[in-house]
Amino acid sequence: MQQPEVPGQFWGAETFGVGIVYLERSIELHVPKQKAVAVDSPAHTPVISEVGEERIYRWTGSQLRSTSAKADDGEPQDTKPPIAWTTFPNWEAVGAWYRNLIAGRDAVTPAIQAKADEITAGAKTDADKVRALYEYVSTHNHYNRDQFRNWTLPAARGCGDSDQSVWGLQG
């Protein structure tokens, strides 16, 4: 990691080769010894060592047959990454950081209000207005799933800054 997305914090995940065949694989996470890091890897136990000012988490393993994203019964399996880590102490800390990041960016600008008024013109009830807004947003915006899959966050933008590419999940 070159520069953290959040000053003083970092997080990441590793698939550890889900879906591929490999004879041997190792993954290392080097962190400052004094930094508290929560590591979640229930199926892969890391070997933890300390060298100088670093704490090193090392996972090794092999996978001799291909795995599928679906269980034998055809149901999708859990998409949680097999190995994940974060320096955030809890979800409240993540929320506090994100609230600070987007502070003021959720304000309804005159341009947004004008577009909402245009989209809902002729709607007779609040339910009709919600339906019209949903239909517009869901068909006129591209939602970037890759940022969720890669555990990355986009730069925070204000509501009116959209280039028709919105961060989020659809479907």
C-alpha positions as CSV (number, residue, x, y, z in Angstrom):
1,M,0.0,0.0,0.0
2,Q,1.5,3.3,-1.0
3,Q,-0.9,5.8,0.7
4,P,-3.8,4.9,2.9
5,E,-7.3,6.0,1.9
6,V,-7.9,7.0,5.5
7,P,-5.1,8.7,7.4
8,G,-3.9,6.5,10.2
9,Q,-6.1,3.5,9.1
10,F,-5.9,0.8,6.6
11,W,-7.9,-2.3,5.6
12,G,-7.7,-5.0,3.0
13,A,-8.8,-8.4,1.9
14,E,-7.3,-11.4,0.1
15,T,-9.2,-14.2,-1.7
16,F,-6.3,-16.6,-1.1
17,G,-6.9,-18.2,-4.5
18,V,-10.6,-18.9,-4.3
19,G,-11.6,-20.7,-7.5
20,I,-8.1,-21.5,-8.7
21,V,-5.7,-24.4,-8.3
22,Y,-2.3,-23.8,-6.8
23,L,0.3,-26.1,-5.3
24,E,1.6,-23.5,-2.7
25,R,0.7,-20.0,-2.0
26,S,1.7,-17.6,0.7
27,I,0.5,-14.1,1.7
28,E,2.2,-11.8,4.1
29,L,0.8,-8.7,5.9
30,H,3.4,-6.5,7.4
31,V,2.1,-3.9,10.0
32,P,3.8,-1.7,12.5
33,K,4.1,-3.6,15.8
34,Q,2.4,-0.9,17.8
35,K,-0.6,-0.7,15.5
36,A,-3.7,-2.6,16.6
37,V,-5.0,-4.7,13.6
38,A,-8.1,-6.9,13.6
39,V,-7.5,-9.9,11.3
40,D,-10.4,-12.2,10.2
41,S,-9.4,-15.5,8.6
42,P,-11.4,-18.3,10.1
43,A,-10.4,-20.9,7.6
44,H,-6.8,-19.9,7.3
45,T,-4.8,-19.4,10.5
46,P,-1.8,-17.1,10.1
47,V,1.6,-17.6,11.6
48,I,2.4,-14.4,13.4
49,S,5.9,-13.2,14.0
50,E,7.7,-10.0,15.0
51,V,10.8,-8.6,13.4
52,G,12.1,-5.3,14.5
53,E,9.2,-2.8,14.5
54,E,7.0,-5.0,12.4
55,R,4.4,-7.6,13.1
56,I,4.1,-10.1,10.2
57,Y,1.0,-12.2,9.5
58,R,1.8,-15.1,7.1
59,W,-0.7,-17.4,5.5
60,T,0.3,-20.4,3.5
61,G,-1.7,-23.1,1.8
62,S,-2.5,-25.2,-1.2
63,Q,-5.6,-25.9,-3.2
64,L,-5.4,-28.9,-5.5
65,R,-8.9,-28.7,-7.0
66,S,-10.9,-25.8,-8.3
67,T,-13.6,-24.3,-6.2
68,S,-16.8,-22.7,-7.3
69,A,-18.6,-19.6,-6.2
70,K,-21.7,-21.8,-5.9
71,A,-22.4,-24.6,-3.4
72,D,-23.2,-28.1,-4.6
73,D,-26.9,-27.3,-4.4
74,G,-26.4,-24.4,-6.8
75,E,-26.9,-21.7,-4.1
76,P,-24.4,-18.8,-4.1
77,Q,-21.8,-19.2,-1.4
78,D,-20.8,-16.5,1.1
79,T,-18.8,-13.8,-0.7
80,K,-16.9,-12.7,2.4
81,P,-13.2,-12.8,1.6
82,P,-11.3,-15.6,3.3
83,I,-8.7,-13.2,4.7
84,A,-9.5,-9.6,5.8
85,W,-7.9,-7.0,8.1
86,T,-8.6,-3.5,9.4
87,T,-7.2,-1.0,11.8
88,F,-10.6,0.4,12.5
89,P,-11.6,-0.8,16.0
90,N,-15.3,-1.1,15.2
91,W,-18.1,-0.2,12.8
92,E,-18.8,3.0,14.8
93,A,-15.3,4.2,14.0
94,V,-15.9,3.5,10.3
95,G,-19.2,5.4,10.4
96,A,-17.6,8.4,12.2
97,W,-14.9,8.6,9.5
98,Y,-17.4,8.3,6.7
99,R,-19.8,10.9,8.2
100,N,-16.9,13.3,8.4
101,L,-15.9,12.5,4.8
102,I,-19.3,13.2,3.4
103,A,-20.3,16.1,5.7
104,G,-22.2,18.6,3.6
105,R,-22.0,16.6,0.4
106,D,-25.6,15.3,0.8
107,A,-27.1,18.7,0.5
108,V,-29.8,19.1,-2.1
109,T,-28.5,21.7,-4.6
110,P,-30.8,23.8,-6.8
111,A,-29.8,21.6,-9.8
112,I,-30.9,18.4,-7.9
113,Q,-34.1,20.0,-6.7
114,A,-34.9,21.1,-10.3
115,K,-34.2,17.6,-11.7
116,A,-36.3,16.0,-8.9
117,D,-39.2,18.4,-9.7
118,E,-38.9,17.6,-13.4
119,I,-38.9,13.8,-12.7
120,T,-41.9,14.0,-10.3
121,A,-44.0,16.4,-12.3
122,G,-47.5,15.0,-12.6
123,A,-47.0,12.5,-9.8
124,K,-50.1,12.6,-7.6
125,T,-49.0,10.9,-4.4
126,D,-45.7,10.5,-2.5
127,A,-45.6,6.9,-3.6
128,D,-45.8,8.0,-7.2
129,K,-43.0,10.5,-6.6
130,V,-40.8,7.8,-5.0
131,R,-41.5,5.4,-7.9
132,A,-40.6,8.1,-10.5
133,L,-37.4,9.0,-8.7
134,Y,-36.4,5.3,-8.3
135,E,-37.2,4.6,-12.0
136,Y,-35.0,7.5,-13.1
137,V,-32.1,6.8,-10.8
138,S,-32.1,3.1,-11.5
139,T,-32.1,3.5,-15.3
140,H,-29.9,6.6,-15.6
141,N,-26.9,5.8,-13.4
142,H,-24.1,3.3,-13.6
143,Y,-23.3,1.6,-10.3
144,N,-19.7,0.5,-9.8
145,R,-19.6,-2.9,-8.2
146,D,-15.9,-3.3,-8.6
147,Q,-15.1,-0.8,-5.8
148,F,-17.0,-3.0,-3.4
149,R,-15.4,-6.2,-4.7
150,N,-11.9,-4.6,-4.4
151,W,-12.7,-3.1,-1.0
152,T,-11.9,0.4,-2.2
153,L,-13.7,3.6,-1.8
154,P,-14.1,6.4,-4.4
155,A,-13.4,10.0,-3.6
156,A,-16.4,11.5,-1.9
157,R,-18.5,13.7,-4.2
158,G,-21.4,15.9,-3.7
159,C,-24.9,14.9,-4.9
160,G,-24.7,17.3,-7.9
161,D,-21.2,16.1,-8.9
162,S,-22.5,13.0,-10.6
163,D,-21.1,12.1,-14.1
164,Q,-23.8,9.4,-14.3
165,S,-21.4,7.0,-12.6
166,V,-22.5,6.5,-9.0
167,W,-20.7,4.5,-6.4
168,G,-22.9,1.7,-5.1
169,L,-24.5,-1.6,-5.8
170,Q,-27.4,-2.2,-8.1
171,G,-29.5,-5.4,-8.5
